[in-house]
């Protein structure tokens, strides 16, 4: 029996479990084949305020979550460039689904940085398990025998309804001196936290980025990763997962994931605009007579500018992903200048993509304002994504410029 999502068949999944047979090209094609279905489900996703389980399951069934997963648990360990191409396609189909997929996919990579015992807790039980995350250190950790007690409340846990685990940021209580850092990231199963249904927003509404709450949850030592370890390029998990992929500092990858989703949304908006303009005739309200919109020079200019902006953004990120992978593959550590430049490039690529969508939306006329229009949804979603702190050009551009001028970085998430 053929599985379906929104009335469309899910791409066939090869039954071999070792993952060695799925090439980067095939994985990207699987993602691309889901785009029509995801477009159909955009409105439902937004109405439900979460990614429908059928959509999320389709991503899993297409093996997309194995892209950055370690081979020892059946993953592919593909490069960041392949991951970006996959994430781009999913966001092209649906901004909210693409956002959730892009970030939760990178948490597969982060999980591989934890000690092996934590990886076994997750993938040893279910190799298809996926984690959400909230990195702000909004929790408190109290050392106890064998681990820590965790309490706190975290915002913006995108995809939490679909995930089996969550990674949350926390600090140790004042006066404690636990090694090796005063803060880090606790791994918590779904059975140990509560969800607060507060996600009522105008953009990326379908991401289900709700609050979660923990109260005196026991976290074993092996389910804690110090922030310094996550940034180091040599986290505990690299002793069993030696691939260069897992030596990339965590926050470098997180910003790549958000940028990939934003670029995909921009391409989705471009596709929607171009498809809608072809054959559309103006009513003649602002020009002397009705005319095909595709023949209006101002419209042509907006399309050309948007196309160039999206292509430039993708080229910039592709170049950085390849440079990043080459650096860690050579055994070198990423220097401060490189990290700052990568972060600046990612925020600037997001800016280019967002500006592309703004141009198209403003050039499409009043028809784009109707709630059934996918164009207005892409516009809201891409602008919501660009508001994330790691994509905010005013903040990240100044940060990159500060480092370029020889000043020390002033961000903890670096």
C-alpha positions in Angstrom: 0.0 0.0 0.0 1.4 3.4 -1.0 1.5 5.9 1.9 0.1 9.4 1.2 0.3 12.9 2.6 -2.4 15.3 1.6 -3.5 12.9 -1.1 0.0 12.7 -2.7 2.2 9.6 -2.5 5.2 9.7 -0.1 8.5 9.1 -1.9 9.6 5.4 -1.6 12.0 4.6 1.1 14.8 2.1 0.5 14.4 -0.7 3.0 18.1 -1.1 3.6 19.0 0.2 7.1 22.7 1.0 6.8 22.1 4.2 4.9 25.1 3.7 2.7 22.9 3.5 -0.4 21.2 6.9 -0.2 23.3 9.4 -2.1 23.1 13.2 -1.4 21.5 13.6 -4.8 18.8 11.1 -4.1 18.1 12.6 -0.7 17.6 16.1 -2.2 15.3 14.6 -4.8 13.2 13.0 -2.1 12.8 16.4 -0.4 12.0 18.0 -3.7 9.3 15.5 -4.4 7.5 16.5 -1.2 7.1 20.1 -2.2 3.7 19.8 -3.9 2.2 18.0 -0.9 3.6 20.5 1.6 2.1 23.4 -0.4 -1.3 21.8 -0.3 -1.0 21.5 3.5 0.3 25.0 4.2 -3.1 26.3 5.3 -3.8 23.4 7.5 -0.4 23.7 9.1 -1.0 27.3 9.9 -4.5 26.6 11.2 -3.3 23.8 13.4 -0.4 25.9 14.7 1.9 22.9 14.4 3.3 20.7 11.7 0.7 18.0 10.9 1.9 14.6 12.0 1.4 13.3 8.5 3.8 15.9 7.2 6.4 15.2 9.9 6.1 11.5 9.3 6.7 12.0 5.6 10.0 13.7 6.4 11.0 10.8 8.5 9.8 8.2 6.0 11.9 9.9 3.3 15.0 9.5 5.5 15.6 13.3 5.6 16.4 13.2 9.3 19.3 10.8 8.7 21.3 13.4 6.7 23.3 14.6 9.7 22.8 11.5 11.9 25.8 9.3 12.8 26.4 6.2 10.8 26.6 4.1 13.9 22.9 4.6 14.3 21.9 4.3 10.6 22.6 7.9 9.6 24.3 9.2 6.4 26.7 11.8 7.8 26.3 13.8 4.6 27.9 17.2 4.4 26.3 20.5 5.3 25.9 21.4 1.7 23.6 18.4 1.2 21.7 19.2 4.4 21.2 22.9 3.2 19.8 21.7 -0.2 17.4 19.3 1.6 16.2 22.0 4.1 15.8 24.5 1.2 13.4 22.2 -0.6 11.2 21.5 2.4 10.9 25.2 3.2 10.1 25.9 -0.4 7.0 23.8 0.1 5.9 25.1 3.5 7.7 27.8 5.6 6.6 26.4 8.9 7.4 22.8 8.1 10.7 23.9 6.6 11.6 25.8 9.7 10.9 22.9 12.0 12.7 20.4 9.7 15.7 22.6 9.3 16.4 23.2 13.0 15.4 19.8 14.3 17.6 18.1 11.7 20.6 20.0 13.1 19.8 18.7 16.6 20.5 15.2 15.2 24.0 16.5 14.7 24.0 18.0 18.2 22.9 14.8 19.8 25.9 13.1 18.2 28.1 15.4 20.3 26.7 14.0 23.6 28.4 11.1 25.3 27.5 7.7 23.8 25.2 6.8 26.7 22.9 9.8 25.8 22.9 8.8 22.2 21.9 5.2 23.2 19.1 6.6 25.3 17.6 8.3 22.2 18.6 6.2 19.2 19.2 3.0 20.9 15.5 2.9 21.7 14.2 4.5 18.5 16.4 5.3 15.6 13.7 7.5 14.2 13.5 9.7 17.3 13.9 13.5 16.8 14.6 16.2 19.3 13.4 19.8 19.7 15.5 22.5 21.5 15.5 25.8 23.3 19.1 27.0 23.9 18.5 30.1 26.1 19.8 29.3 29.6 16.4 29.7 31.1 16.7 26.7 33.4 18.4 26.0 36.7 20.5 23.0 37.4 21.1 21.7 40.9 23.9 19.0 41.2 22.7 15.8 42.9 24.0 12.3 43.1 24.4 10.9 39.6 23.2 14.0 37.8 21.2 17.2 38.2 17.7 18.5 39.0 16.4 20.7 36.3 13.7 23.4 36.6 12.8 26.1 34.2 10.5 27.5 31.5 11.7 27.9 27.9 10.2 29.8 25.0 10.2 29.1 21.3 10.5 25.3 21.2 9.8 24.9 17.5 8.4 21.5 16.6 7.9 20.3 20.2 4.6 18.6 19.4 6.3 16.3 16.9 9.4 15.5 18.9 10.4 12.8 21.4 13.1 14.7 23.2 14.1 18.3 23.9 17.5 19.9 24.5 17.3 22.9 26.9 19.8 25.5 28.0 20.4 25.9 31.8 22.8 27.3 34.3 24.0 25.9 37.6 22.8 27.5 40.8 24.9 30.3 42.3 27.6 29.0 44.5 28.0 25.7 42.8 31.2 24.9 40.9 30.4 22.0 38.6 32.9 21.1 35.9 33.5 22.0 33.1 31.3 25.0 32.7 28.7 27.1 34.5 26.0 26.4 31.9 25.1 23.9 29.2 22.4 21.8 27.6 20.3 19.1 29.2 18.6 16.4 27.2 15.1 15.6 28.5 12.5 13.0 27.2 9.0 14.1 26.3 7.6 12.3 29.4 9.4 14.7 31.7 8.2 18.2 30.6 4.9 20.0 30.2 3.9 22.0 27.1 2.2 25.4 27.3 0.0 26.2 24.3 0.9 29.8 23.8 1.9 29.9 20.1 -0.6 32.4 18.6 1.5 34.5 16.1 1.3 36.0 12.6 4.3 34.4 11.1 5.7 30.8 11.2 2.4 30.0 12.9 2.6 26.3 12.0 5.9 25.7 13.8 4.2 25.1 17.2 7.0 27.0 18.9 5.4 26.7 22.3 6.7 27.1 25.8 7.9 24.1 27.8 8.2 23.7 31.6 10.3 21.4 33.7 10.1 21.1 37.5 12.8 19.1 39.4 13.4 16.8 36.5 16.3 14.5 37.1 19.0 14.7 34.3 21.7 12.0 34.4 25.3 13.2 34.0 25.6 11.7 30.5 22.6 13.8 29.3 24.3 17.0 30.0 26.6 18.8 27.5 28.6 21.8 28.7 28.4 24.9 26.5 32.1 25.0 26.3 32.2 21.4 25.0 29.5 22.3 22.4 31.6 25.2 21.1 35.0 23.4 21.4 35.0 21.4 18.2 36.0 18.3 20.4 32.8 17.4 22.2 32.5 14.0 24.0 30.6 12.4 21.1 33.5 12.7 18.7 35.2 9.8 20.5 32.6 7.5 18.9 31.5 9.7 16.0 34.8 10.8 14.5 33.4 12.3 11.3 34.4 16.0 10.8 30.7 16.9 10.8 30.6 16.6 14.6 33.6 18.9 15.2 31.7 21.9 13.9 30.8 24.3 16.8 27.1 24.0 17.6 26.0 27.6 17.0 27.7 27.8 13.7 25.3 25.1 12.5 22.2 26.5 14.1 22.4 29.7 12.2 23.0 27.8 8.9 19.8 25.9 9.5 17.7 29.0 10.0 19.3 30.6 6.9 18.5 27.5 4.8 14.9 27.6 5.8 14.6 31.4 5.0 16.2 30.9 1.6 13.8 28.0 0.9 10.8 30.2 1.8 12.1 32.9 -0.5 12.3 30.4 -3.4 8.8 29.2 -2.6 7.6 32.8 -2.8 9.4 33.3 -6.0 7.9 30.2 -7.6 4.4 31.3 -6.4 4.8 34.8 -7.8 6.1 33.7 -11.2 3.5 31.0 -11.6 0.8 33.5 -10.7 2.0 36.3 -12.9 2.1 34.2 -16.0 -1.3 34.7 -17.7 -2.5 37.4 -15.3 -4.0 40.5 -16.8 -4.1 43.8 -15.0 -7.4 45.6 -14.7 -5.9 48.8 -16.1 -6.3 50.8 -12.9 -2.8 52.3 -12.9 -2.0 52.1 -16.5 -4.0 53.2 -19.6 -5.2 49.7 -20.5 -5.4 46.2 -19.3 -2.1 44.3 -20.0 -0.4 41.1 -19.2 1.5 41.7 -16.0 4.5 39.6 -17.2 5.0 42.3 -19.9 5.2 45.2 -17.4 8.9 46.3 -17.0 8.5 47.1 -13.3 7.3 43.5 -12.7 10.1 42.1 -14.8 12.6 44.1 -12.7 11.2 42.8 -9.4 11.4 39.2 -10.7 15.0 39.7 -11.9 16.1 41.3 -8.7 14.5 38.6 -6.5 16.0 35.8 -8.6 19.5 37.3 -8.3 19.1 37.9 -4.6 18.1 34.3 -3.9 20.8 32.9 -6.1 23.4 35.2 -4.4 22.3 34.1 -1.0 22.5 30.4 -1.9 25.9 30.8 -3.5 27.2 32.5 -0.4 26.0 29.8 1.9 27.1 27.0 -0.4 30.6 28.5 -0.5 30.7 28.8 3.3 29.4 25.3 3.9 32.1 23.8 1.7 34.8 26.0 3.4 33.6 25.0 6.8 33.6 21.3 6.0 37.1 21.5 4.4 38.5 23.3 7.5 37.2 20.7 10.0 38.1 17.8 7.6 41.7 19.0 7.6 41.8 18.8 11.4 42.0 22.6 11.8 40.0 24.5 14.4 37.7 27.3 13.2 39.3 30.6 14.2 37.4 33.5 15.6 37.6 35.4 12.3 36.1 32.5 10.4 33.3 32.0 12.8 32.4 35.7 12.8 32.5 35.8 9.0 30.3 32.7 8.7 27.7 34.2 11.1 27.8 37.5 9.1 27.4 35.7 5.8 24.4 33.7 7.1 22.6 36.7 8.4 23.3 38.6 5.2 22.0 35.7 3.1 18.8 35.8 5.1 18.6 39.5 4.5 18.9 39.0 0.7 16.2 36.3 0.8 13.9 38.5 2.9 14.3 41.5 0.6 13.6 39.3 -2.4 10.2 38.3 -0.9 9.4 41.9 0.0 10.0 43.0 -3.5 7.8 40.3 -5.0 5.0 40.8 -2.4 4.8 44.5 -3.0 4.8 44.0 -6.8 1.9 41.5 -6.8 -0.9 43.9 -6.1 -3.9 43.5 -3.8 -4.5 39.9 -4.7 -1.7 38.9 -2.4 -3.5 40.2 0.6 -6.2 37.5 0.7 -5.7 34.9 3.4 -6.0 32.1 0.9 -3.0 33.4 -0.9 0.2 31.5 -0.4 2.2 34.6 -1.3 1.1 36.5 1.9 2.0 33.4 3.9 5.5 33.2 2.5 5.9 36.9 3.2 4.8 36.6 6.8 6.9 33.5 7.4 10.1 34.7 5.9 9.9 38.0 7.8 9.2 36.1 11.0 12.2 33.9 10.4 14.4 37.0 9.8 13.5 38.3 13.2 15.4 35.5 14.9 18.3 37.0 16.8 20.9 35.0 14.8 19.4 36.2 11.5 19.0 39.9 12.6 21.4 41.8 10.3 21.6 44.8 12.6 22.9 42.6 15.4 24.9 40.1 13.5 26.3 42.5 11.0 27.6 44.7 13.8 29.0 41.6 15.5 30.9 40.5 12.3 32.2 44.0 11.8 33.4 44.2 15.4 35.5 41.1 15.0 36.8 42.2 11.6 38.0 45.4 13.3 40.1 43.3 15.7 37.8 43.6 18.7 36.9 40.5 20.8 33.5 38.9 20.2 30.9 40.0 22.7 28.5 37.1 22.3 28.2 34.0 24.5 26.7 32.0 21.6 29.9 32.0 19.5 
